[in-house]
Amino acid sequence: MAVIGGQIPTLRASRRRTKPRVVVKFRPEVRLPYSSKAQATITEQEGRRWARLETQNPGLRLRPYFSTIGQSKIRKLSSRTGAAAPVNSNFESYFVLECPNAQSVGRVAAEIADWPNVETAYVEAGPVPPPVNPSDDLRSMSQGYLDSAPAGIDARWAWLHADGTGARFVDLERGWTLDHEDLYSAKILVISGLSKDFHGHGTAVLGEVAAFDNKLGGIGIAPGAHTRVVSQWRTASIYNTAEAILSAASAMQPGDVLLLEAQTSYPTASGFVPVEVELAVYDAIRFATAQSIVVVEAGANGAVDLDAFEDTNGKKILNRGSADFRDSGAIVVGAASSTMPHQRLGFSNFGSRIDCFAWGENIDTCGDGWMGTATNNYIAVFGGTSGASPIIAGAALLLQSLRAVSSSVKYSPSELRKLLSDVALNTKSAIPAADRIGVMPNLRALIAHETVTS
């Protein structure tokens, strides 16, 4: 969710606009047609179990979970190998149960999760709000996050060496105003999905990373990067974060940067949490990073201690010190104050899973940060982990651009995560042991370090 001017906007349209669904992942040995025929097949295979479930929940429909990509592409993605071996990358094992009765989805998930041929089943969270809070560009001097460390990430200095040229970027969320006056010349294309809602949010995010170097507005951290977008709204009624990630990954190359401007709710969490807590989304992120795609993920605005977070199986999947830790390979981002020393903001999630932080308030960018679609509006108080994550993505793009212009192999996801979370090279928060949000990139120090060691 965005934080705008220190306040989380009221969302009147927060009621669910998609059918309640249960995501089901069958065990590898189970063979179901990846089509509408799956329901007939599971009826034959499960007999009494399915008959009882259907009797108790009339109108249940079993469908492929990844429904807009196409089976041939899903099969091709599942067979890919990458720099690291993908975990559970058989995406044809994912199906979804559409439940006409919203009150029954929890019971359906619990019952089917106990079936011997089911690996996991959980209630899909569905749409939640996104996680927001050069000198001739008129607003550039207000973009303090571009300034020298420790105040900012020192992007202005980094532009002496690279401006994003040769790097490629994809923003994943729900909507944008791509003809905004500060984005239009960037010629940003949609990979797939619909630009449906929260257009002002997506516009603000793109402004931080890719605002064109013109005589209007501000300037993006990596204005030279090739930028595209992909939407979680796969169709007017289907919302699927995991599928959007796979669609983006199928169109991306090693070294590209994918920003996940999303968060989710979860039954055991007191606030919003990172989207990778859902297994399908985790598998999709792990697949992308295994293809050497750099994934930057908003840590979410839930004020949740991610080390203490437990999934519905009681596992601490976001705690690096736990045997249950599940590493997607993504760079997870927290939010801190714009003033020094940078303190964790109260809404930001925290814990060992957070790799780095950036400003989560007072960010000057284009768009209104929320739902507006005007092509000439700007905001000076964008924030949240929505505002912090694009700053980290921009830093990653400048480092990849530096590699591109020097004709070097681009950084792998693990190499970039290690660099951006290096406590010796980057800016620490006010009280690291209490803040627990990692460090903020210092591009001058990182570039100098890489120049010396390369």
URQUIJO-V790874 format. One record per residue. N is the residue number from 1. RES is the residue in three letters. PSI is psi as a letter, one per 20 degrees, with the letter a starting at -180 (none if undefined). Layout:
<<N,RES,PSI> <N,RES,PSI>>
This chain:
<<1,MET,q> <2,ALA,q> <3,VAL,o> <4,ILE,o> <5,GLY,k> <6,GLY,i> <7,GLN,q> <8,ILE,o> <9,PRO,q> <10,THR,p> <11,LEU,o> <12,ARG,h> <13,ALA,k> <14,SER,i> <15,ARG,q> <16,ARG,p> <17,ARG,j> <18,THR,q> <19,LYS,q> <20,PRO,p> <21,ARG,q> <22,VAL,p> <23,VAL,p> <24,VAL,p> <25,LYS,o> <26,PHE,q> <27,ARG,q> <28,PRO,h> <29,GLU,i> <30,VAL,p> <31,ARG,o> <32,LEU,q> <33,PRO,p> <34,TYR,m> <35,SER,a> <36,SER,i> <37,LYS,i> <38,ALA,h> <39,GLN,g> <40,ALA,h> <41,THR,g> <42,ILE,h> <43,THR,g> <44,GLU,g> <45,GLN,h> <46,GLU,h> <47,GLY,d> <48,ARG,g> <49,ARG,g> <50,TRP,g> <51,ALA,g> <52,ARG,g> <53,LEU,g> <54,GLU,h> <55,THR,g> <56,GLN,h> <57,ASN,m> <58,PRO,p> <59,GLY,j> <60,LEU,p> <61,ARG,p> <62,LEU,p> <63,ARG,q> <64,PRO,p> <65,TYR,g> <66,PHE,n> <67,SER,i> <68,THR,i> <69,ILE,h> <70,GLY,p> <71,GLN,h> <72,SER,h> <73,LYS,h> <74,ILE,g> <75,ARG,h> <76,LYS,g> <77,LEU,g> <78,SER,h> <79,SER,i> <80,ARG,q> <81,THR,r> <82,GLY,a> <83,ALA,h> <84,ALA,q> <85,ALA,p> <86,PRO,q> <87,VAL,p> <88,ASN,l> <89,SER,j> <90,ASN,n> <91,PHE,i> <92,GLU,i> <93,SER,i> <94,TYR,p> <95,PHE,r> <96,VAL,p> <97,LEU,o> <98,GLU,p> <99,CYS,o> <100,PRO,h> <101,ASN,o> <102,ALA,h> <103,GLN,i> <104,SER,i> <105,VAL,h> <106,GLY,g> <107,ARG,g> <108,VAL,g> <109,ALA,g> <110,ALA,h> <111,GLU,g> <112,ILE,h> <113,ALA,h> <114,ASP,i> <115,TRP,p> <116,PRO,h> <117,ASN,j> <118,VAL,p> <119,GLU,g> <120,THR,q> <121,ALA,p> <122,TYR,q> <123,VAL,p> <124,GLU,p> <125,ALA,h> <126,GLY,a> <127,PRO,p> <128,VAL,r> <129,PRO,q> <130,PRO,q> <131,PRO,m> <132,VAL,q> <133,ASN,none> <134,PRO,p> <135,SER,h> <136,ASP,i> <137,ASP,o> <138,LEU,h> <139,ARG,j> <140,SER,h> <141,MET,i> <142,SER,i> <143,GLN,m> <144,GLY,h> <145,TYR,i> <146,LEU,i> <147,ASP,r> <148,SER,q> <149,ALA,q> <150,PRO,i> <151,ALA,g> <152,GLY,b> <153,ILE,j> <154,ASP,l> <155,ALA,h> <156,ARG,h> <157,TRP,h> <158,ALA,h> <159,TRP,i> <160,LEU,i> <161,HIS,h> <162,ALA,q> <163,ASP,j> <164,GLY,i> <165,THR,p> <166,GLY,i> <167,ALA,q> <168,ARG,p> <169,PHE,p> <170,VAL,p> <171,ASP,p> <172,LEU,o> <173,GLU,b> <174,ARG,i> <175,GLY,q> <176,TRP,r> <177,THR,n> <178,LEU,i> <179,ASP,j> <180,HIS,q> <181,GLU,h> <182,ASP,i> <183,LEU,h> <184,TYR,g> <185,SER,i> <186,ALA,i> <187,LYS,l> <188,ILE,p> <189,LEU,q> <190,VAL,p> <191,ILE,g> <192,SER,r> <193,GLY,r> <194,LEU,p> <195,SER,n> <196,LYS,g> <197,ASP,r> <198,PHE,l> <199,HIS,h> <200,GLY,h> <201,HIS,g> <202,GLY,h> <203,THR,g> <204,ALA,g> <205,VAL,g> <206,LEU,h> <207,GLY,h> <208,GLU,h> <209,VAL,g> <210,ALA,j> <211,ALA,p> <212,PHE,q> <213,ASP,n> <214,ASN,b> <215,LYS,k> <216,LEU,q> <217,GLY,c> <218,GLY,a> <219,ILE,p> <220,GLY,q> <221,ILE,h> <222,ALA,m> <223,PRO,i> <224,GLY,i> <225,ALA,q> <226,HIS,o> <227,THR,p> <228,ARG,r> <229,VAL,q> <230,VAL,q> <231,SER,q> <232,GLN,h> <233,TRP,o> <234,ARG,h> <235,THR,a> <236,ALA,h> <237,SER,i> <238,ILE,p> <239,TYR,o> <240,ASN,o> <241,THR,g> <242,ALA,g> <243,GLU,h> <244,ALA,h> <245,ILE,g> <246,LEU,h> <247,SER,g> <248,ALA,g> <249,ALA,h> <250,SER,i> <251,ALA,j> <252,MET,r> <253,GLN,r> <254,PRO,p> <255,GLY,i> <256,ASP,q> <257,VAL,p> <258,LEU,p> <259,LEU,p> <260,LEU,n> <261,GLU,m> <262,ALA,q> <263,GLN,r> <264,THR,r> <265,SER,r> <266,TYR,q> <267,PRO,h> <268,THR,i> <269,ALA,q> <270,SER,i> <271,GLY,a> <272,PHE,q> <273,VAL,r> <274,PRO,q> <275,VAL,h> <276,GLU,i> <277,VAL,h> <278,GLU,p> <279,LEU,g> <280,ALA,h> <281,VAL,g> <282,TYR,g> <283,ASP,h> <284,ALA,g> <285,ILE,g> <286,ARG,h> <287,PHE,g> <288,ALA,g> <289,THR,h> <290,ALA,h> <291,GLN,j> <292,SER,k> <293,ILE,p> <294,VAL,p> <295,VAL,p> <296,VAL,p> <297,GLU,p> <298,ALA,p> <299,GLY,i> <300,ALA,q> <301,ASN,m> <302,GLY,i> <303,ALA,k> <304,VAL,p> <305,ASP,o> <306,LEU,h> <307,ASP,h> <308,ALA,i> <309,PHE,p> <310,GLU,p> <311,ASP,a> <312,THR,i> <313,ASN,j> <314,GLY,j> <315,LYS,p> <316,LYS,m> <317,ILE,i> <318,LEU,j> <319,ASN,o> <320,ARG,h> <321,GLY,j> <322,SER,q> <323,ALA,i> <324,ASP,i> <325,PHE,p> <326,ARG,o> <327,ASP,o> <328,SER,i> <329,GLY,i> <330,ALA,q> <331,ILE,o> <332,VAL,p> <333,VAL,p> <334,GLY,r> <335,ALA,p> <336,ALA,r> <337,SER,q> <338,SER,h> <339,THR,q> <340,MET,q> <341,PRO,q> <342,HIS,o> <343,GLN,q> <344,ARG,p> <345,LEU,q> <346,GLY,h> <347,PHE,i> <348,SER,p> <349,ASN,r> <350,PHE,r> <351,GLY,a> <352,SER,i> <353,ARG,i> <354,ILE,p> <355,ASP,h> <356,CYS,r> <357,PHE,r> <358,ALA,a> <359,TRP,p> <360,GLY,k> <361,GLU,r> <362,ASN,k> <363,ILE,p> <364,ASP,p> <365,THR,a> <366,CYS,r> <367,GLY,r> <368,ASP,j> <369,GLY,i> <370,TRP,e> <371,MET,i> <372,GLY,q> <373,THR,j> <374,ALA,q> <375,THR,j> <376,ASN,k> <377,ASN,q> <378,TYR,r> <379,ILE,q> <380,ALA,i> <381,VAL,k> <382,PHE,q> <383,GLY,b> <384,GLY,r> <385,THR,i> <386,SER,h> <387,GLY,h> <388,ALA,g> <389,SER,g> <390,PRO,h> <391,ILE,g> <392,ILE,g> <393,ALA,g> <394,GLY,g> <395,ALA,g> <396,ALA,g> <397,LEU,h> <398,LEU,h> <399,LEU,h> <400,GLN,h> <401,SER,h> <402,LEU,g> <403,ARG,h> <404,ALA,g> <405,VAL,h> <406,SER,j> <407,SER,k> <408,SER,r> <409,VAL,p> <410,LYS,q> <411,TYR,q> <412,SER,r> <413,PRO,g> <414,SER,h> <415,GLU,g> <416,LEU,g> <417,ARG,g> <418,LYS,g> <419,LEU,g> <420,LEU,i> <421,SER,j> <422,ASP,o> <423,VAL,h> <424,ALA,h> <425,LEU,h> <426,ASN,r> <427,THR,p> <428,LYS,q> <429,SER,r> <430,ALA,g> <431,ILE,n> <432,PRO,g> <433,ALA,h> <434,ALA,h> <435,ASP,g> <436,ARG,l> <437,ILE,j> <438,GLY,b> <439,VAL,r> <440,MET,p> <441,PRO,p> <442,ASN,n> <443,LEU,h> <444,ARG,g> <445,ALA,h> <446,LEU,g> <447,ILE,g> <448,ALA,g> <449,HIS,g> <450,GLU,h> <451,THR,h> <452,VAL,g> <453,THR,i> <454,SER,none>>
